Amino acid sequence: MRAVFHKNFKKQFKKLRKNEQNKFNAQLAIFIENPFDPLLNNHPLQGKYESFRSINIGGNLRAIYEMAEKDIAYFIAIDTHNKLYSS
């Protein structure tokens, strides 16, 4: 599995605290090995993110991605649950 990052994701990532960035990097390593590892709570989304999936990073932090190709995950956003899913 390979991860690609949207420019919006990169902007959001830079705004995270260092420990949150480290948590994402740790979860990403797990994701690359096994995208459906139970630690990630990988699940499909509904509503405005209907064709996307989400993984838990830690606490209230989530990362949203879609499968661009069979082995390429395209991460589009990372933020708190409330900020990502509020209308």
Buried (B, 14 or more C-beta within 10 A) or exposed (E): EEBEBBEEBEEBBEEBEEEBBEBBEEBBEBBEEEBEEEEBEBEEBEEEBEEBBBBBBEEEBBBBBBBEEEEEBBBBBBBBEEEBBEE
